[in-house]
Structures are given as structure tokens and as C-alpha cells.
Amino acid sequence: MRESIRLLYVADQGESGDGVATALEREHDSFTVEVATHTSDALGRLSDGFDCVVADGLSEDEAIRFLDDIREEDPQLPVVLSPDIDRVDPPVAAGVSDEVSEQALLADRVQTAIEDGPNGEGVRLRSGTFPDMAFYVDETGRYVDVVAREEAPLPEESPDRLQGERLRDVLHQEAAERLDKSIERALDTDEIQTVQYRFDANNGERWFEARVSPAERTGVDREHVLMIARDITDRKERETALKALHGMATTIQTADTVEEACELTVTAAADILDFELCSVLIQERDLLVPYAMSESARPDTARTMRVDEGLAGKSFQNTESYVVDKIRSDDVTQPSLEVIESGLSAPIGEHGVFQAVSVEPGAFDETDITLAELLVSHTRTAIDRIEREEALTRKTERLEEFASFVSHDLRNPLNVATLRTQLLAEDCDSEHLDGLEGALDRMERLIDELLTLARQGDTIGDTEPVSLDSVVHRAWSNVETEDAALDCRTDRTLYADRNRLTAVLENLVRNAIEHGSDDGSGVGVTVRVGDTADGTGFYIADDGTGIPESEREQVFQSGYSRVDDGTGFGLSIVRDIVEAHDWEVRVTDSAEGGTRFDITSVEFAG
């Protein structure tokens, strides 16, 4: 009769565990399995003389605590972790005899663990499930009981190389000092520390992140810490790339032309993301046209294509990014070169597409998509700005042409008509002369305000700190105010284009004078300027007749006037200049029953 082997099975998160116990006993008739419903229950039963402990589905922190507690009670007791791969990755530390995931193999692993002991040579760690390395470090800074995943990047491809070595003899000086400090803090505070460090591995320099936790080992005089280390090189490289891309954002977004933005994009893709063969294609009507290619790309790496053609067209039309691991002759990719095996395509908003290709299959992954999308987001912002500026330049040129026409072609005959009217007034006395002179004066004002609207509408110059009180009084002096009164109640300083702000106030003051009294003389009208109650702007109010609520949206429209001889451009000018400053303007009733204009979203100094 075979000697009975007693196992203690710690069920997954308090489940009964009877099914696993039955399966183990069925696989090995020498196994006798008892079930603990929690790690605390298992620890309380260790003294009952079990041959092995099997734990299922523990989190990383739970596993570390459980292993330390077991080692404190019984340093020689074999332990097997059977992780649920759908749960949080559990750790494997020195003293863990093995790990399995399939129940069919669990019994064999338990047998191996018992034969090998707690630090047996047969430890095997699953790639992607467990940390790359687990080991103790004693108070002298030496590696103890090193175990490692088979694929882990280690010097000379073996954890034995580290056994008994001091940290300072294996690691960079900076890394050794960083680990020493973390070990010291862990031992002093009895708290888990996290540290990142560089390591010269068999495949080059790698970055690791280690969790350092205090550990007590029965029968050992020296203090120890348990270190669980993961290779985070890919993460560090991604962080470095992200930082570089953010640094490149300003350069790309300040490009002067679309071509320059595209050139900077492929340069960044090649230098930062290691996309050696890449290009940017920009839409021109129904085509995607190559605007830039990386230096190492052949001239025929990218070609002009229809907006619905190939992977570029699919990415552009669907505004989605795609990765193709293996290009086939019957798919939609349609590469320009036969040697291309894989590719990546990312849309640049509504402007075009960024593409990277490789002569190797599977060269791109989800991380590459994320980084490419971040890069081209800067390209999209740059092109958006460039196109807005180009549109504004074209608009400004048209306005300048219009202003020139108004200034010369209209003003010249007006001057002739005005002069002839003056000469006519010297020769005869007619009741029609007053009406003629009034009409010519109104035409003069129309020309002046059309010029203002053309030259000051959507654009402003450099902003500077401006005293609102001083600009109000300057505007007041520029307008014929007759017997009206000014009451300025603000001394705040705001950032504005001084000349454009003066034009705003001139038009609002003129509006109050012309519309504040029934006869348009402004006699008895008081204009008040002050700060809005919420502190976000200022107001200009009068005590005149006011504006009906039904007309308040119309007053900002070009050509709209509530008086017969008004030009209808004054408040349109106000609106355009206010919006060019990114301010807001609203018309309402004043406290005295007249009209009040609130200008808000203003940036004040101090």
C-alpha cells in the first residue's frame, strides 16, 4: 500500500474546493486532501502535519503575505500556486515550489514539489503570468534563492549567475543605490516599497520594477527582503516615446505650411517611434497625395491614390486606425511595393492619412497605433491652424480690396459732390440744400464705418494691459456727445488691442447718444461704464429709451438701424471686435430703463 500524502488545499476565494480535492485524490490514490476556505484557516492548520499546501486564485498581495506566513511557521513546507489566469496575476517567490494552471497537471506538480522541496530546481514560471524574477536579498545586499521565468532576460541566461552575488557587483551603481535605499526603507518601516532600476541582461539593458517587502525567514539570523521583479522595458520605452512626442508637439504645431507639418511628422515617426518607412498623404479633391516621406523610404514607397483606395483610403474614410500583420494579395491594402509585409494606417482628421510600413510581418501592434495617433493629433492641430490662417489671410485680402474700393472709388465722387454742394450754397439759397448736405454727411459716415468694418472686423493686433477708464474717456472725446454726461465707475486694467477697444467704446457711446433720446440729440442722456457684478467684464449703460427685447438680436446685424439716418454698422463693428478678443457681448435693460451692453469673458490684469 502506498504511503498517504496529506495535502491542504486553499479554495479559491472561499469556495468549497471539494471538486478540486476529489480530482486530486482521483489522480493520485496516495493523496488525501483537506480543504481550507481561506488563507487564515490554512495557517491555523499548518501544525496538523501536511506534506504540501496548494493555494488557488490568490492576488499578488495575498500570495506574498501567505507565503511569508507559511515560511515563518514552516520554512521547509512545499507550496504550489494554481493560478486562475482570468484573475490578478499571482507572484512566485523563492520558496514556492511550482505553479500550474490546468487541473489535470496539478497532481503531478504537487508530487514534484514534494520531491524537490521548497527551493527545488524544478521551478517553472509561466510567461506573461508571473513576474520575471523573484528572490530574497539579505541585509548584506546579496541575492538569495533566485528563481526566474524561463524567458526572463538575465545575464548569461541563468538565475544561478546571481545567487550569492551582491547587488552592487551586478547592477549599475545608480540602480544598486536605489535598491539599497528601498531595502532600507522596507526594513525600517515594515512596509512594501516599489523601485525601478536598470539591469544588464543577456539581450541588452533592461528596466525592472520590483516590489520590496520585509520578510522573516525561520532559522536565519540575517534580515531579508522579498523582491518580486518584472521587466518593464517596453513600458519605459513607451514613456520615453510619449515624452519625446509631447516635446515634438510644439515644433509640429508651429509649422508655417502643411508641407512643413508633414515633413516634421515623418521625421518624428522615424526618430522617435522607429518607423523607418513612413509617409503622410493629404487629401486633394478625390485623391490622397504624398506630401512627405521618411528619409530611408524609396520614392515609390508612397503613391497618389483615390480616397477610397487601399488601406489608406479605408482609414481616411472610416477615420479609424488599422494595423495589418501580414499583407496578402487578395486584401484591400494594395501596397506600393511587393516587399512590404505589414503596415499601419492612422487618419489625420479630415486632412489625410499617416502610414508606416515594414518589410517584416507583424511589425506593428496596439502600442504603435496609440503612439501614431498621438503624433498625428499634433499634425491635425497644425493643419487646422494653417488652414484657418490661410482662410483668414484670403478674407483679409478681400476686405483690403473692398476697403480700397470704398476709400477711392466712392470717396472721390463724394468729395466732388460735397464741393459742388458748397459752391451751390454760395450761389443760391434753397430749402433743398439742407437735405442734400445731410445726405452727403450720412454717406461720409457710411464710408468711414464700412472702412472700419473692413479693416477692424475679425482681426486684432497684439493685446496689452489697458486702463479701461482711460480708454472710456478717450472714446468719449472722439464722439460728438452734445449735452450728454459720462459716469465712469471702473478703474480696472484689462488685456486688449487698445485701438480696437476704443472703436468698440466709440460706437457704444455714439449708439447711446443717437438712440438715448427721442430726437437723437443726446440731451440729458447719461452714459455709465462699470464692472459687471460677476467680475468677468464691464458694461456700458444709458438712461435713454432702451431697445425692445424683440429687436435685441437684430441690432448686431450689419445694416440694421432703429433711426432713419443711422448706418447700421456701428453695433456690427462692436460685435466683430468683441468676438475677435474672444469676449462676449449681450444687450439688456439698464437699471434706469435704458439700454445696457455687457461685455464679458474679459481677461483682466492683476
C-alpha positions as CSV (number, residue, x, y, z in Angstrom):
1,M,0.0,0.0,0.0
2,R,1.4,3.5,-1.0
3,E,2.2,5.9,1.8
4,S,-0.5,8.6,2.1
5,I,0.4,12.2,1.3
6,R,-1.6,14.8,3.1
7,L,-2.4,18.0,1.1
8,L,-4.0,21.2,2.4
9,Y,-6.0,22.9,-0.5
10,V,-6.8,26.6,0.0
11,A,-10.0,27.1,-2.1
12,D,-10.4,30.0,-4.5
13,Q,-12.0,33.0,-2.6
14,G,-13.8,30.9,-0.1
15,E,-15.4,28.4,-2.5
16,S,-15.9,24.8,-1.2
17,G,-13.0,23.3,-3.1
18,D,-14.5,19.9,-3.0
19,G,-14.3,19.4,-6.7
20,V,-10.6,20.1,-6.8
21,A,-10.0,17.9,-3.8
22,T,-11.8,15.0,-5.4
23,A,-9.9,15.5,-8.7
24,L,-6.5,15.4,-6.9
25,E,-7.4,12.2,-4.9
26,R,-8.6,10.6,-8.2
27,E,-5.3,11.5,-10.0
28,H,-3.1,10.1,-7.2
29,D,-4.6,7.5,-4.9
30,S,-1.9,8.3,-2.3
31,F,-3.3,11.9,-1.9
32,T,-5.5,12.8,1.0
33,V,-6.8,16.3,0.5
34,E,-8.3,18.6,3.1
35,V,-9.9,21.9,2.2
36,A,-9.3,25.3,3.8
37,T,-11.8,28.0,2.9
38,H,-9.4,30.9,3.5
39,T,-5.7,31.6,3.9
40,S,-6.2,32.4,7.6
41,D,-7.9,29.0,8.0
42,A,-5.0,27.3,6.3
43,L,-2.4,29.0,8.5
44,G,-4.2,27.8,11.6
45,R,-4.0,24.2,10.4
46,L,-0.3,24.1,9.4
47,S,0.7,22.3,12.6
48,D,-1.5,19.3,11.7
49,G,1.4,17.9,9.6
50,F,0.6,18.4,5.9
51,D,3.0,17.4,3.2
52,C,2.2,20.3,0.8
53,V,0.0,23.4,0.6
54,V,-1.9,24.2,-2.6
55,A,-3.3,27.7,-3.0
56,D,-5.7,28.8,-5.7
57,G,-6.6,32.2,-7.2
58,L,-4.7,34.5,-4.7
59,S,-4.0,38.1,-5.6
60,E,-0.4,39.3,-5.6
61,D,-0.5,40.9,-2.2
62,E,-2.4,37.9,-0.7
63,A,0.2,35.5,-2.1
64,I,3.1,37.5,-0.7
65,R,1.6,37.6,2.8
66,F,0.5,33.9,2.6
67,L,4.0,32.7,1.6
68,D,5.7,34.8,4.3
69,D,3.4,33.5,6.9
70,I,3.9,29.9,5.8
71,R,7.7,30.3,5.8
72,E,7.6,31.7,9.3
73,E,5.7,28.7,10.5
74,D,7.5,26.0,8.4
75,P,10.4,27.0,6.1
76,Q,10.5,23.5,4.5
77,L,6.9,23.0,3.6
78,P,6.4,22.8,-0.2
79,V,3.8,25.2,-1.6
80,V,2.1,25.1,-5.0
81,L,0.2,28.0,-6.6
82,S,-2.5,27.1,-9.1
83,P,-3.5,30.5,-10.5
84,D,-6.7,31.4,-12.3
85,I,-5.4,33.2,-15.4
86,D,-8.5,35.3,-15.6
87,R,-7.7,36.8,-12.2
88,V,-5.0,39.2,-10.9
89,D,-1.5,37.7,-11.7
90,P,-0.2,36.0,-8.6
91,P,3.5,36.0,-7.7
92,V,6.0,33.2,-7.4
93,A,8.7,33.9,-4.8
94,A,11.7,31.9,-3.6
95,G,10.2,29.0,-1.6
96,V,7.3,28.5,-4.0
97,S,7.8,25.1,-5.4
98,D,5.8,25.2,-8.6
99,E,2.8,26.7,-10.4
100,V,0.2,25.1,-12.6
101,S,-3.0,26.2,-14.4
102,E,-4.6,23.0,-15.7
103,Q,-6.1,20.8,-13.0
104,A,-5.1,17.7,-15.0
105,L,-1.5,18.5,-14.2
106,L,-1.9,19.7,-10.6
107,A,-1.4,16.4,-9.0
108,D,1.9,15.8,-10.9
109,R,3.1,19.3,-9.9
110,V,2.3,18.6,-6.3
111,Q,4.3,15.3,-6.5
112,T,7.3,17.2,-8.0
113,A,7.1,19.9,-5.4
114,I,7.2,17.4,-2.5
115,E,10.2,15.6,-4.1
116,D,12.1,18.8,-4.8
117,G,11.4,20.6,-1.6
118,P,10.6,24.3,-1.1
119,N,13.5,25.5,-3.2
120,G,13.7,22.8,-5.8
121,E,15.4,23.1,-9.1
122,G,12.1,22.3,-11.0
123,V,10.5,25.7,-10.6
124,R,8.8,26.8,-13.9
125,L,7.1,30.1,-14.3
126,R,4.5,30.9,-17.0
127,S,5.5,33.6,-19.5
128,G,3.2,36.6,-19.1
129,T,1.5,35.3,-16.0
130,F,4.2,35.6,-13.3
131,P,6.9,38.2,-12.6
132,D,10.2,37.7,-14.4
133,M,12.2,37.2,-11.2
134,A,11.7,36.5,-7.5
135,F,14.4,36.4,-4.9
136,Y,15.4,37.3,-1.4
137,V,18.1,39.9,-0.6
138,D,19.8,39.7,2.8
139,E,20.9,42.6,4.9
140,T,24.4,42.4,3.3
141,G,22.8,43.1,-0.1
142,R,23.3,39.6,-1.6
143,Y,20.9,37.7,-3.8
144,V,19.4,34.6,-2.1
145,D,17.1,31.9,-3.6
146,V,16.7,33.3,-7.0
147,V,14.0,31.9,-9.3
148,A,13.2,33.2,-12.7
149,R,10.9,32.6,-15.6
150,E,12.5,30.6,-18.4
151,E,12.3,33.6,-20.8
152,A,13.4,36.2,-18.3
153,P,16.2,38.5,-19.5
154,L,19.1,37.6,-17.2
155,P,22.9,37.7,-17.5
156,E,24.3,34.5,-19.0
157,E,20.7,33.2,-19.3
158,S,20.7,31.7,-15.8
159,P,19.5,32.8,-12.4
160,D,22.4,30.8,-10.9
161,R,24.6,33.7,-12.1
162,L,23.0,35.9,-9.4
163,Q,23.0,33.5,-6.5
164,G,25.1,34.9,-3.7
165,E,26.2,38.0,-5.7
166,R,25.9,41.4,-4.1
167,L,23.6,44.0,-5.8
168,R,26.4,46.5,-6.2
169,D,28.5,43.9,-8.1
170,V,25.7,43.0,-10.6
171,L,23.8,46.3,-11.1
172,H,24.7,49.8,-12.2
173,Q,25.8,51.9,-9.3
174,E,22.7,54.1,-9.5
175,A,20.5,51.0,-9.6
176,A,22.3,49.4,-6.7
177,E,22.0,52.6,-4.6
178,R,18.3,52.9,-5.4
179,L,17.6,49.3,-4.4
180,D,19.7,49.7,-1.2
181,K,17.5,52.7,-0.2
182,S,14.3,50.8,-0.9
183,I,15.5,47.8,1.1
184,E,16.5,50.0,4.0
185,R,13.1,51.8,4.0
186,A,11.3,48.4,3.8
187,L,13.2,47.1,6.8
188,D,12.8,50.3,8.8
189,T,9.1,50.9,8.1
190,D,8.0,47.3,7.7
191,E,6.1,48.5,4.6
192,I,6.3,47.3,0.9
193,Q,8.4,49.6,-1.3
194,T,8.3,49.9,-5.1
195,V,11.5,50.7,-7.1
196,Q,12.6,50.8,-10.7
197,Y,16.1,50.0,-11.8
198,R,18.3,49.2,-14.8
199,F,19.8,45.8,-15.4
200,D,22.4,44.5,-17.9
201,A,20.6,41.4,-19.3
202,N,21.5,38.9,-21.9
203,N,19.6,40.8,-24.6
204,G,20.9,44.3,-23.6
205,E,20.0,46.8,-21.0
206,R,16.6,46.2,-19.5
207,W,14.4,48.1,-16.9
208,F,12.8,46.3,-14.0
209,E,10.3,47.3,-11.4
210,A,10.5,45.5,-8.1
211,R,8.2,45.2,-5.1
212,V,10.3,45.1,-2.0
213,S,8.7,43.7,1.1
214,P,10.2,42.8,4.6
215,A,10.5,39.0,5.1
216,E,11.3,36.9,8.1
217,R,13.0,33.5,7.5
218,T,12.9,30.9,10.3
219,G,16.3,29.7,11.3
220,V,18.2,32.6,9.6
221,D,19.8,35.3,11.7
222,R,20.1,37.9,8.9
223,E,17.2,40.2,7.9
224,H,15.8,39.7,4.5
225,V,13.5,41.4,2.0
226,L,11.5,39.6,-0.7
227,M,11.7,41.1,-4.1
228,I,9.2,40.5,-6.9
229,A,10.7,41.9,-10.2
230,R,9.0,42.5,-13.5
231,D,10.6,43.5,-16.8
232,I,9.1,47.0,-17.7
233,T,11.5,47.9,-20.5
234,D,8.6,48.1,-23.0
235,R,6.8,50.4,-20.7
236,K,9.8,52.6,-20.1
237,E,10.4,52.9,-23.9
238,R,6.8,53.9,-24.4
239,E,7.1,56.5,-21.7
240,T,10.2,57.9,-23.3
241,A,8.5,58.0,-26.7
242,L,5.4,59.7,-25.2
243,K,7.7,62.4,-23.6
244,A,9.5,62.9,-26.9
245,L,6.2,63.2,-28.8
246,H,4.9,65.8,-26.4
247,G,8.1,67.7,-26.8
248,M,7.7,67.5,-30.6
249,A,4.1,68.8,-30.4
250,T,5.2,72.5,-30.2
251,T,7.5,72.1,-33.2
252,I,4.9,70.5,-35.4
253,Q,2.1,72.8,-34.3
254,T,4.1,75.9,-35.1
255,A,4.8,74.8,-38.7
256,D,4.2,77.5,-41.3
257,T,2.9,75.3,-44.1
258,V,1.1,72.0,-44.5
259,E,4.2,70.5,-46.2
260,E,6.4,71.5,-43.3
261,A,4.0,69.9,-40.8
262,C,4.0,66.7,-42.8
263,E,7.8,66.6,-43.0
264,L,8.1,67.1,-39.3
265,T,5.6,64.3,-38.7
266,V,7.6,61.7,-40.7
267,T,10.8,62.9,-39.1
268,A,9.4,62.4,-35.6
269,A,7.9,59.0,-36.6
270,A,11.3,57.8,-37.8
271,D,13.4,59.2,-35.0
272,I,11.1,58.6,-32.0
273,L,8.9,55.7,-33.0
274,D,11.5,53.9,-35.2
275,F,9.1,53.9,-38.1
276,E,11.8,53.8,-40.8
277,L,9.4,53.6,-43.8
278,C,6.5,56.1,-43.3
279,S,4.7,58.8,-45.2
280,V,1.9,61.4,-44.9
281,L,-0.8,61.6,-47.6
282,I,-3.0,64.7,-47.8
283,Q,-6.4,64.9,-49.5
284,E,-6.7,66.9,-52.7
285,R,-10.2,66.7,-54.1
286,D,-10.8,62.9,-54.6
287,L,-7.1,61.9,-54.2
288,L,-4.7,61.2,-51.3
289,V,-1.4,62.8,-52.4
290,P,2.0,62.0,-50.7
291,Y,3.3,65.2,-49.0
292,A,6.2,63.8,-47.1
293,M,8.2,60.5,-46.7
294,S,10.9,59.4,-44.3
295,E,14.5,59.7,-45.5
296,S,15.0,55.9,-45.7
297,A,11.9,55.4,-47.8
298,R,12.2,54.8,-51.5
299,P,10.5,57.4,-53.7
300,D,7.9,54.8,-54.7
301,T,7.1,53.8,-51.1
302,A,4.0,56.0,-51.2
303,R,1.9,56.9,-54.3
304,T,-1.1,59.0,-55.1
305,M,-4.3,57.1,-54.8
306,R,-8.0,57.6,-54.7
307,V,-9.6,58.5,-51.3
308,D,-11.4,55.1,-51.4
309,E,-8.4,53.0,-52.4
310,G,-6.3,50.6,-50.3
311,L,-5.7,50.7,-46.5
312,A,-5.1,54.5,-46.6
313,G,-8.5,55.1,-48.2
314,K,-10.2,52.8,-45.7
315,S,-8.5,54.5,-42.8
316,F,-9.3,58.0,-44.2
317,Q,-12.9,57.3,-44.9
318,N,-13.7,55.5,-41.7
319,T,-11.5,57.8,-39.6
320,E,-10.1,54.7,-37.9
321,S,-6.6,53.4,-37.4
322,Y,-5.6,49.9,-38.7
323,V,-2.7,47.5,-38.4
324,V,-2.1,44.7,-40.9
325,D,0.2,42.0,-39.7
326,K,0.5,40.1,-43.0
327,I,-0.3,41.7,-46.3
328,R,-1.9,39.3,-48.8
329,S,-2.6,39.7,-52.5
330,D,-6.3,39.5,-52.1
331,D,-6.9,42.1,-49.3
332,V,-7.6,45.8,-49.5
333,T,-4.1,47.0,-48.6
334,Q,-2.7,47.4,-52.1
335,P,0.9,48.2,-51.0
336,S,3.0,50.2,-53.5
337,L,6.0,47.7,-53.1
338,E,5.8,43.9,-53.2
339,V,8.4,43.6,-50.4
340,I,6.1,45.3,-47.9
341,E,4.8,42.7,-45.4
342,S,2.9,44.7,-42.7
343,G,1.6,48.2,-42.3
344,L,-0.1,50.7,-40.1
345,S,-2.5,53.5,-41.1
346,A,-3.9,56.4,-39.0
347,P,-6.2,59.2,-40.1
348,I,-5.1,62.8,-39.7
349,G,-8.6,64.1,-39.0
350,E,-10.3,65.2,-42.3
351,H,-7.0,66.1,-43.8
352,G,-5.3,62.8,-44.8
353,V,-3.6,59.7,-43.5
354,F,-0.3,58.7,-41.9
355,Q,1.1,55.4,-42.9
356,A,4.0,53.2,-41.8
357,V,5.1,50.0,-43.5
358,S,7.7,47.3,-42.9
359,V,9.3,44.5,-44.9
360,E,8.8,42.3,-41.8
361,P,5.4,40.7,-40.9
362,G,3.8,41.7,-37.6
363,A,5.9,44.8,-37.2
364,F,3.2,46.9,-35.5
365,D,1.0,46.5,-32.5
366,E,-1.6,48.4,-30.5
367,T,1.0,50.5,-28.8
368,D,2.3,51.6,-32.2
369,I,-1.3,52.7,-33.0
370,T,-1.6,54.7,-29.8
371,L,1.7,56.5,-30.4
372,A,1.0,57.1,-34.0
373,E,-2.4,58.6,-33.2
374,L,-0.8,60.9,-30.6
375,L,1.7,62.0,-33.2
376,V,-0.8,62.8,-35.9
377,S,-3.1,64.6,-33.4
378,H,-0.4,67.3,-33.4
379,T,-0.2,67.2,-37.2
380,R,-4.0,67.6,-37.4
381,T,-3.9,70.6,-35.0
382,A,-1.1,72.2,-37.1
383,I,-3.0,71.7,-40.3
384,D,-6.2,73.0,-38.8
385,R,-4.4,76.2,-37.7
386,I,-2.6,76.6,-41.0
387,E,-5.9,76.3,-43.0
388,R,-7.6,78.8,-40.7
389,E,-4.8,81.3,-41.1
390,E,-4.8,80.8,-44.9
391,A,-8.6,81.4,-45.0
392,L,-8.2,84.4,-42.8
393,T,-5.5,85.8,-45.0
394,R,-7.7,85.3,-48.1
395,K,-10.6,87.0,-46.3
396,T,-8.3,89.9,-45.1
397,E,-7.0,90.4,-48.7
398,R,-10.6,90.6,-50.0
399,L,-11.5,93.0,-47.3
400,E,-8.5,95.1,-48.1
401,E,-9.6,95.2,-51.8
402,F,-13.1,96.2,-50.6
403,A,-11.6,98.9,-48.4
404,S,-9.5,100.2,-51.2
405,F,-12.6,100.4,-53.4
406,V,-14.6,102.2,-50.7
407,S,-11.8,104.6,-49.9
408,H,-11.1,105.7,-53.5
409,D,-13.9,104.8,-55.9
410,L,-16.6,106.0,-53.5
411,R,-14.9,108.8,-51.6
412,N,-13.7,110.6,-54.7
413,P,-17.1,111.2,-56.3
414,L,-18.5,112.0,-52.8
415,N,-15.8,114.7,-52.4
416,V,-16.8,116.2,-55.7
417,A,-20.5,116.2,-54.7
418,T,-19.7,117.8,-51.4
419,L,-17.6,120.5,-53.0
420,R,-20.3,121.2,-55.6
421,T,-22.9,121.5,-52.9
422,Q,-20.8,124.0,-51.0
423,L,-20.4,126.1,-54.3
424,L,-24.1,125.8,-54.9
425,A,-24.9,127.1,-51.4
426,E,-22.8,130.2,-52.2
427,D,-24.8,130.9,-55.4
428,C,-28.3,130.4,-54.2
429,D,-30.4,129.9,-51.1
430,S,-32.6,126.8,-51.4
431,E,-34.6,124.7,-48.9
432,H,-33.2,121.6,-50.6
433,L,-29.6,122.3,-49.7
434,D,-30.0,121.2,-46.1
435,G,-31.4,117.8,-47.2
436,L,-28.6,117.4,-49.7
437,E,-25.9,118.3,-47.2
438,G,-27.4,115.8,-44.7
439,A,-27.4,113.0,-47.2
440,L,-23.8,113.7,-48.1
441,D,-22.8,113.7,-44.4
442,R,-24.5,110.3,-44.0
443,M,-22.7,109.0,-47.0
444,E,-19.4,110.1,-45.4
445,R,-20.2,108.3,-42.2
446,L,-21.2,105.2,-44.2
447,I,-17.9,105.1,-45.9
448,D,-16.0,105.7,-42.7
449,E,-17.8,102.8,-40.9
450,L,-17.5,100.5,-43.9
451,L,-13.8,101.1,-43.8
452,T,-13.7,100.4,-40.1
453,L,-15.8,97.2,-40.6
454,A,-13.4,96.0,-43.3
455,R,-10.2,96.8,-41.6
456,Q,-11.1,96.1,-37.9
457,G,-13.6,93.3,-38.2
458,D,-12.3,89.8,-37.3
459,T,-8.7,90.7,-36.6
460,I,-7.0,92.4,-33.7
461,G,-3.4,93.3,-33.1
462,D,-1.3,92.5,-30.1
463,T,-3.1,92.8,-26.8
464,E,-1.6,94.7,-23.9
465,P,-2.7,95.9,-20.4
466,V,-5.1,98.8,-21.0
467,S,-6.7,101.1,-18.4
468,L,-10.4,100.9,-19.1
469,D,-11.0,104.3,-17.5
470,S,-8.5,106.0,-19.9
471,V,-9.9,104.3,-23.0
472,V,-13.5,105.2,-22.0
473,H,-12.6,108.9,-21.7
474,R,-10.6,108.8,-25.0
475,A,-13.6,107.3,-26.8
476,W,-15.9,109.9,-25.2
477,S,-13.8,112.7,-26.5
478,N,-13.8,111.3,-30.0
479,V,-17.6,111.4,-30.3
480,E,-19.9,114.4,-30.5
481,T,-21.7,114.0,-27.2
482,E,-23.5,117.3,-27.1
483,D,-25.0,117.8,-23.6
484,A,-24.8,114.1,-22.6
485,A,-23.0,113.1,-19.4
486,L,-20.4,110.4,-18.7
487,D,-20.2,108.5,-15.4
488,C,-17.2,106.0,-15.4
489,R,-17.2,103.8,-12.3
490,T,-14.3,101.4,-13.1
491,D,-10.5,101.6,-12.7
492,R,-9.7,98.1,-13.8
493,T,-7.0,97.1,-16.3
494,L,-7.7,94.6,-19.0
495,Y,-5.8,92.9,-21.8
496,A,-6.9,94.3,-25.2
497,D,-6.0,95.8,-28.5
498,R,-6.2,99.5,-27.4
499,N,-7.3,100.9,-30.8
500,R,-9.9,98.2,-31.3
501,L,-11.3,98.6,-27.8
502,T,-11.5,102.4,-28.4
503,A,-13.6,101.7,-31.5
504,V,-15.9,99.5,-29.5
505,L,-16.5,102.2,-26.9
506,E,-16.9,104.9,-29.5
507,N,-19.7,103.0,-31.2
508,L,-21.4,102.2,-28.0
509,V,-21.2,105.8,-26.8
510,R,-22.5,107.0,-30.2
511,N,-25.3,104.5,-30.0
512,A,-26.3,105.8,-26.6
513,I,-26.3,109.4,-27.8
514,E,-28.2,108.8,-31.0
515,H,-30.8,106.4,-29.5
516,G,-30.9,107.6,-26.0
517,S,-33.3,110.5,-26.6
518,D,-36.3,110.8,-28.8
519,D,-34.8,113.5,-31.1
520,G,-31.3,111.8,-31.3
521,S,-29.6,114.9,-29.8
522,G,-28.4,113.1,-26.7
523,V,-29.5,116.0,-24.5
524,G,-30.0,114.8,-20.9
525,V,-28.6,111.3,-21.6
526,T,-26.2,109.9,-19.0
527,V,-23.8,107.1,-20.1
528,R,-22.4,104.9,-17.3
529,V,-19.5,102.5,-17.5
530,G,-18.8,100.0,-14.7
531,D,-17.8,96.4,-13.8
532,T,-20.3,93.5,-14.2
533,A,-21.5,92.0,-10.9
534,D,-19.7,88.7,-11.5
535,G,-16.4,90.4,-12.2
536,T,-15.9,88.9,-15.6
537,G,-16.3,92.1,-17.7
538,F,-17.7,95.6,-17.9
539,Y,-20.9,97.3,-19.1
540,I,-21.9,100.5,-20.9
541,A,-25.4,101.6,-20.0
542,D,-27.6,104.7,-20.6
543,D,-30.9,106.1,-19.2
544,G,-32.5,106.6,-22.6
545,T,-35.4,105.0,-24.3
546,G,-34.0,101.4,-24.4
547,I,-34.2,98.7,-27.1
548,P,-37.3,96.4,-27.2
549,E,-36.5,92.8,-26.3
550,S,-37.8,91.7,-29.7
551,E,-35.1,93.7,-31.5
552,R,-32.0,92.9,-29.3
553,E,-30.7,90.1,-31.6
554,Q,-31.1,92.2,-34.7
555,V,-29.2,95.2,-33.5
556,F,-25.8,93.4,-34.2
557,Q,-26.7,92.7,-37.8
558,S,-24.9,94.8,-40.5
559,G,-27.1,97.5,-41.9
560,Y,-29.8,97.3,-39.2
561,S,-30.6,100.7,-37.6
562,R,-33.5,101.9,-35.5
563,V,-33.2,105.5,-36.8
564,D,-33.7,106.8,-40.3
565,D,-30.3,108.3,-40.7
566,G,-28.3,105.5,-39.0
567,T,-25.7,103.5,-40.9
568,G,-26.5,100.2,-39.2
569,F,-22.8,99.2,-39.0
570,G,-21.8,100.5,-35.5
571,L,-23.0,97.6,-33.4
572,S,-21.9,95.1,-36.1
573,I,-18.4,96.5,-35.6
574,V,-18.8,96.2,-31.9
575,R,-19.7,92.5,-32.2
576,D,-16.9,91.6,-34.5
577,I,-14.2,93.3,-32.4
578,V,-15.6,91.8,-29.2
579,E,-15.6,88.3,-30.7
580,A,-12.1,88.8,-32.1
581,H,-10.9,89.3,-28.5
582,D,-12.8,86.0,-27.5
583,W,-15.2,88.1,-25.4
584,E,-18.9,88.0,-25.4
585,V,-21.5,90.9,-25.7
586,R,-25.1,90.9,-24.6
587,V,-27.7,93.7,-24.7
588,T,-30.3,94.1,-22.0
589,D,-32.2,96.8,-20.0
590,S,-30.2,99.2,-17.8
591,A,-31.3,99.9,-14.2
592,E,-32.6,103.3,-15.3
593,G,-34.8,101.7,-18.1
594,G,-32.4,102.5,-21.0
595,T,-30.0,100.2,-22.8
596,R,-27.1,98.2,-21.3
597,F,-24.4,96.3,-23.1
598,D,-22.5,93.7,-21.1
599,I,-19.1,92.7,-22.4
600,T,-17.9,89.6,-20.5
601,S,-15.2,86.8,-20.6
602,V,-12.6,89.6,-20.4
603,E,-9.1,88.9,-19.1
604,F,-8.2,91.4,-16.5
605,A,-4.7,92.2,-15.3
606,G,-3.9,91.6,-11.7
